[in-house]
Amino acid sequence: MTVLSDIDVVIVSPAVPRNSAEKRRLAIEIREVAVTRYSPPWDYPVDLHLYSLEEFGEAGRVLQ
């Protein structure tokens, strides 16, 4: 980890939509809840990666 690094968080859930616009909306909502509940700075370098169960399984097959 360096000063320029971000923190990648992978969220896998059956509730994650496959639609990209809906994923962005959900990622913003998750970030807002996290900031409200845990008070990290808004510009804290966290990168959320949202996957449905199917998408995560597909990604795993690609990496094999």
C-alpha distances in whole Angstrom, upper triangle without the diagonal:
4,7,8,6,8,9,11,14,17,21,24,27,31,31,28,31,31,31,29,30,30,27,26,28,27,23,24,26,24,21,25,25,22,22,26,25,22,22,18,19,20,17,14,12,13,14,17,18,22,24,28,28,30,27,25,28,28,24,25,28,26,24,26
4,5,5,8,11,13,17,20,23,26,30,33,33,30,32,32,33,30,31,31,28,26,29,28,24,25,27,25,22,25,26,23,23,26,26,23,22,19,18,19,16,14,12,14,15,18,20,24,26,30,31,33,30,28,30,31,27,27,30,29,26,29
4,6,8,11,14,18,21,24,27,30,34,33,31,33,33,33,29,30,31,28,26,28,27,24,24,26,24,21,24,25,22,21,25,25,22,20,17,16,17,14,12,10,13,15,19,21,24,27,31,32,34,31,29,32,32,29,30,33,31,29,32
4,7,10,13,16,19,23,26,29,32,32,29,30,30,30,26,27,28,25,23,26,25,22,22,25,23,20,23,25,22,21,25,25,22,21,17,16,16,13,11,9,12,13,17,19,22,25,29,31,32,29,27,30,30,26,28,31,29,27,30
4,7,9,13,16,19,22,26,29,29,26,28,27,28,24,26,26,23,21,24,23,19,20,23,21,18,21,23,20,19,23,24,21,20,16,16,16,13,11,8,9,10,14,16,19,22,26,27,29,25,24,27,27,23,24,27,26,23,27
4,6,10,13,16,19,22,26,25,22,24,24,25,21,22,23,20,18,20,20,16,17,19,17,15,18,19,16,16,20,20,18,17,14,13,13,11,8,5,6,7,10,12,16,19,23,24,26,23,21,25,25,21,23,26,24,22,26
4,6,10,13,16,19,23,22,20,22,23,24,21,22,22,18,17,19,18,14,16,18,15,13,16,17,14,15,19,18,16,16,13,14,14,12,9,6,5,6,8,11,14,17,20,22,24,21,19,22,23,20,21,24,23,21,24
4,7,10,13,16,20,20,17,19,19,20,18,20,19,16,15,18,16,13,15,17,14,13,17,17,15,16,20,19,17,18,15,16,15,14,11,9,6,5,6,7,11,13,17,18,20,17,15,19,19,16,17,21,20,18,21
4,6,10,13,17,16,14,17,18,19,17,19,18,14,14,16,14,11,13,15,11,11,15,15,12,15,18,17,16,17,15,16,16,15,13,11,7,6,5,6,8,11,14,15,18,16,13,17,18,16,16,20,20,18,21
4,6,10,13,14,12,14,15,17,15,17,16,13,14,16,13,11,14,15,12,13,17,16,15,17,20,19,18,20,18,20,19,18,16,14,11,9,6,5,6,8,11,12,14,12,10,13,15,12,13,17,17,16,19
4,6,10,10,8,12,13,15,15,16,14,11,13,14,11,10,13,13,10,12,15,15,14,17,19,18,18,20,19,20,19,20,18,16,12,11,7,6,5,6,8,10,13,11,9,13,15,13,14,18,18,18,20
4,7,8,7,11,12,15,15,17,15,12,14,16,13,12,16,16,13,15,18,17,17,20,22,21,21,23,22,24,23,23,22,20,16,14,11,8,6,5,6,6,9,9,7,10,12,12,12,15,17,17,19
4,5,6,9,11,14,15,17,14,12,15,15,12,13,16,15,13,16,18,17,17,21,22,21,22,24,24,26,24,25,24,22,19,17,13,11,8,7,5,6,9,10,9,11,14,14,15,18,19,20,21
4,6,8,10,13,15,17,14,12,16,16,13,15,18,17,15,19,21,19,20,23,24,23,25,27,27,29,27,28,27,26,22,20,16,14,10,8,5,6,8,10,10,12,14,15,16,18,20,21,23
4,6,9,12,14,14,11,10,13,13,10,12,15,13,13,16,18,16,18,21,21,21,23,25,25,27,25,26,25,24,21,19,15,14,10,9,7,9,11,12,13,15,17,17,19,21,22,23,25
4,7,9,10,11,8,7,10,11,8,10,13,12,11,15,17,16,17,20,21,21,22,24,24,25,23,24,23,22,18,16,12,10,7,6,5,8,10,10,11,13,15,15,17,19,20,21,23
4,5,8,9,6,6,10,10,9,11,14,13,14,16,18,18,20,22,23,24,25,27,26,27,24,25,25,24,20,18,14,12,9,8,7,10,11,10,12,15,15,16,18,20,20,22,24
4,6,9,8,7,11,12,11,13,16,16,16,19,21,21,22,25,26,27,28,29,28,29,26,26,26,24,21,18,15,12,9,8,7,10,9,8,11,13,13,14,17,18,18,20,22
4,6,5,6,9,10,11,12,14,15,16,18,20,21,22,24,26,27,28,29,28,28,25,25,26,24,21,18,15,13,11,11,10,14,13,11,14,17,16,16,20,21,20,22,25
4,5,5,6,9,10,10,12,14,15,16,18,20,21,23,24,26,26,27,26,25,22,22,23,21,18,15,13,11,10,10,11,15,15,12,15,18,16,16,20,21,20,22,25
4,5,5,6,9,10,11,12,14,16,17,19,20,21,23,24,26,26,25,24,21,21,22,21,19,16,14,13,12,13,14,18,18,16,18,21,20,20,23,25,24,25,28
4,5,5,6,9,10,10,12,14,15,17,18,20,21,22,24,25,24,24,21,22,22,21,19,16,14,13,10,12,12,16,16,15,17,20,19,19,23,24,24,25,28
4,5,5,6,9,10,10,12,14,15,16,18,20,21,22,23,22,22,19,20,20,19,16,13,10,9,7,9,10,14,14,12,14,17,17,17,20,22,21,22,25
4,5,5,6,9,10,11,12,14,15,16,18,20,21,21,20,19,16,17,17,16,14,11,9,10,9,11,13,17,18,16,17,20,20,19,22,24,23,24,28
4,6,5,6,9,10,11,13,14,15,17,18,20,20,20,19,16,17,18,18,16,14,12,12,11,14,15,18,20,18,19,22,22,22,25,27,26,27,31
4,5,5,6,9,10,11,12,14,15,16,18,19,18,19,16,18,18,18,15,13,10,11,9,11,12,16,17,16,17,20,21,20,23,25,25,26,29
4,5,5,6,9,10,11,12,14,15,16,17,16,16,13,14,14,14,11,9,7,8,7,11,13,16,18,16,16,20,21,19,22,24,24,24,27
4,5,5,6,9,10,11,12,14,15,15,14,14,11,13,13,14,12,11,9,11,11,15,17,20,22,20,20,24,24,23,25,28,28,28,31
4,5,5,6,9,10,11,12,14,15,15,15,13,15,15,16,14,13,11,13,12,15,17,20,22,20,21,24,25,24,26,29,29,29,32
4,5,5,6,9,10,11,12,13,13,14,12,14,14,14,11,11,9,11,10,14,15,18,21,19,19,22,24,22,24,27,27,27,30
4,5,5,6,9,10,10,10,10,11,8,11,10,11,9,10,8,12,12,16,18,21,23,21,21,24,25,24,26,29,28,28,31
4,5,5,6,9,10,10,10,11,9,12,12,14,12,13,12,15,15,19,21,23,26,24,24,28,29,27,29,32,32,32,35
4,6,5,6,8,9,11,12,11,14,14,16,14,15,13,16,16,19,20,22,25,24,24,27,29,27,29,32,32,32,35
4,5,5,6,7,8,10,10,12,11,13,11,13,12,15,15,18,20,22,25,24,23,26,28,26,28,31,31,30,33
4,6,5,5,6,7,7,10,10,12,11,14,14,17,18,21,23,26,29,27,26,30,31,29,30,34,34,33,36
4,6,6,8,10,10,14,13,16,15,17,17,20,20,23,25,27,30,29,28,32,33,32,33,36,36,36,39
4,6,9,12,12,16,14,17,16,18,17,20,20,23,24,26,30,29,27,31,33,31,32,36,36,35,38
4,6,9,11,14,12,15,14,16,16,19,20,23,25,27,30,29,27,31,32,31,31,35,35,34,37
4,6,8,11,10,14,13,17,17,20,22,25,27,29,32,31,29,33,34,32,33,37,37,36,38
4,6,8,7,10,10,14,15,18,20,24,26,28,31,29,28,31,32,30,31,35,34,33,36
4,5,5,9,10,14,15,19,21,25,28,30,32,30,29,33,34,31,33,36,35,34,37
4,6,9,9,12,13,17,19,23,26,28,30,28,27,31,32,29,31,35,34,33,36
4,6,8,11,13,17,19,23,26,29,31,28,27,31,31,29,30,34,32,31,35
4,6,9,12,15,18,22,25,27,29,27,25,29,30,27,28,32,31,29,33
4,7,10,13,16,20,23,25,27,24,23,27,27,24,25,29,27,26,29
4,6,10,13,16,19,22,24,21,20,23,24,21,23,26,25,24,27
4,7,10,13,17,19,21,18,17,20,21,18,20,23,22,21,24
4,6,10,13,16,18,15,14,18,18,16,18,21,20,20,23
4,7,10,13,14,11,10,14,15,12,14,17,17,16,20
4,7,10,12,9,9,13,13,12,14,17,17,17,20
4,6,8,6,6,9,10,9,12,14,14,15,18
4,5,5,6,9,10,11,12,14,15,17,19
4,6,5,6,9,10,11,13,14,16,17
4,5,5,6,9,10,11,12,14,16
4,5,5,6,9,10,11,13,15
4,5,5,6,9,10,11,13
4,5,5,6,9,10,11
4,5,5,6,9,10
4,5,5,6,9
4,5,5,7
4,5,5
4,6
4
